[in-house]
C-alpha cells in the first residue's frame, strides 16, 4: 500500500516565477516546426475568451483576437492584441455581439476561418465528473478499448467524456459516433496540415491560457482542460488504456469523502498491468468481446506506484497544469495524494510496440489484481451489449420489399443484388 493522504503546499509557489520559468525553460523552442496558425477551439467563460491554436513555436508572440457576428461578419473596431502564452493559446476579452472568433498577426492580415465560441459561461458546473481522454493515434484497433473505457467510467460515475482524435480508423470511429449521438461524449478532430510524429499527438492536448487579475495569475493548461472548465466540477486526464478504479465502484462517493471545499487536485497512484497483445481488428461475436476485454484478459501487476501518476482536478482551481499533475493551484487550495486502498489508476501497459521499455514486466514479480467480480460482470454485460448494437447488423429480408418500391425506381431486384449506394 502506498503512503496515505498527503497535502501539498504547491499553492504557495510564486506564480510570477512559475510563469517566467514555464516560458523560458519548458515552452520555448520549435520542437515540432509547426508555424501555420490554425484554430482548435474557442471557449467563452464568465470573464474572458480562450482560443486554442494547433500551432507551435508561438509562445510570447503577439496576435490579434478577431471578433465576428452570427453571420461571420467582422465586428468593426473590435480587434484586440494579446500574447500567446505559454504555447498555443491566446486569451482575449469578451465582446458584445461576438459569436465567432479568429486570430491574425496584424490587424489587417488574413485570418483562419472563424470558429464559433463554445459556451462555458455556467453559474455552476453541470457535470460532477468528466474525463479528458488523451488524443487517439497509432495503429492498434481502438473500438473495444473505447467501449470498455466509457462503460467502465460511466459505472464509476462519469457523465461526460472529451475525446481528441489525432488518427483513427473509420471502423473505430463508428464507436465514437454512436456515443456522440447518445450525448455521452464530445469529439474534437485535430485537423492538421503538418505530418506529426506519434508523440506529438499527445503534446497537442497540452495547451494553456492565462488571465491577469489584481490578486493572481491563473495559467490553464490543455485544450481539454479549457473544454472542461465551468462545465465539469471534477475532471480526470487519462489515456484510453487507463481505468480509474475505486474501492466501492463509485468515484463520486470517493470525491465527496475527500473534498473539504479547498481541494483542487487529487493524485491517483498507478497500477501498471502487463498487456501482452493488441486488441482485435474487428468485432466477431459476443464470446470474442468477453474474451478480449482488456480487464478480463489482463490482471498481472507489480503493485501500485507513484511513477507517472495522474490526477483528478477542479479545472477552474488549477493555476499551472502538466500532463500528470498540477504544478500550481489557485491560492488557498490544496493537492492531495490518495491512498491506493481507496483509488488507483489501472494502466494496461503494453509490453510491445513501445519506443522504450519493451518487456518492462520482466523486471518485476507480478501478482494478480482483478477487478471486483460484481463490477467486472456488470461491465462485461454492458460492453457486450454496446459492441453488439454497433457492429452486429441484422440482414434485410429482401423478399418482404414490395416490387413497386424498386421497380418504379429502376433499381435491381434486392434479392439478386442489394444496392448499397446511390
Beta strands, then each sheet from edge to edge (+ up, - down):
strand 1: 6-8
strand 2: 39-44
strand 3: 49-53
strand 4: 62-68
strand 5: 80-83
strand 6: 89-92
strand 7: 100-104
strand 8: 115-116
strand 9: 118-119
strand 10: 127-136
strand 11: 160-165
strand 12: 185-189
strand 13: 208-212
strand 14: 217-221
strand 15: 232-238
strand 16: 242-246
strand 17: 263-275
strand 18: 300-313
strand 19: 318-321
strand 20: 326-329
strand 21: 334-337
strand 22: 343-350
strand 23: 367-368
sheet 1: 1+ 21- 17- 18+ 15- 10- 11- 12-
sheet 2: 1+ 21- 17- 22- 16+
sheet 3: 1+ 21- 17- 18+ 23-
sheet 4: 6+ 3- 2+ 9+
sheet 5: 5+ 4- 7+ 8-
sheet 6: 13+ 14-
sheet 7: 19+ 20-
end
